[in-house]
Amino acid sequence: MSFTLILGNKAYSSWSLRPWIALKQAGIPFEEKVIPIYMDGSEEAIRRYSPAGKVPILKDGDLTVWDSLAILEYVAEKHPKLWPADPKARAVARSISAEMHSGFVPLRKLCTMNLRRHYPGFELNDEVRDNIQRIDTIFAETRAQYGKNGPFLFGEWTAADAMYAPVVTRFKTYDVKLSAPSQAYCETVLATPGMKEWYAAAEAEPWTLPQYEY
């Protein structure tokens, strides 16, 4: 039986993008169901799949796994290629993934994910600039140390790339300027077949959330 992913709106749901793009780019088969978030009946619809009431959710037979990082870890137990093979690289990949999972709150709050908008000249505060600088450093240093054998953070596509995919979309939406190595990495992620498919689906969605539109 293949996996089923329950997702939020593709235009807005950064957490949903992470497991979706991870599985898609790794060639792991799955089915998907999109439930629009922050609308009448959304919470009730989501709770039919998970008592946590949040997306994304992974169904594997009678098992329910929720939270983006937990889903990636569960899938990686069956498909180890989701993490780097080298133990040191794998430890770093998990570290930067956990940092993304729990950090960068100012960036998340000010620059909400919206794949259908572009805001050149968007005014950033100092906390957000600090977040961006840290991510820029993560991209550049990880690529330099571990990414020499391919175009992604650790050369081949891993769960770490999936964890940072939503912030790559934010940098595009808000016209964020990065160092040359980091900008090249972002362009590589945006050019992947999986990301192109996700963007196309986001453009086709009928739902609009006013709180995500400026």
Buried (B, 14 or more C-beta within 10 A) or exposed (E): EEBBBBBBBBBBBBBBBBBBBBBBBBEBEBEBEBBBBBEEEBEEBBEEBBEEBBBBBBBBEEEBBBBBBBBBBBBBEEBEBBBBEEEEBBEBBBEBBEBBBEBBEBBBEBBBBBBBEEEEEBEBEEBBEBBBEBBBEBBBBBBEEBBEEBBBBBBBBBBBBBBBBBBBBBBBBBEBEBEEBBBBBBEBBBEBEBBEBBBEBBEEBEBEBEEBEE
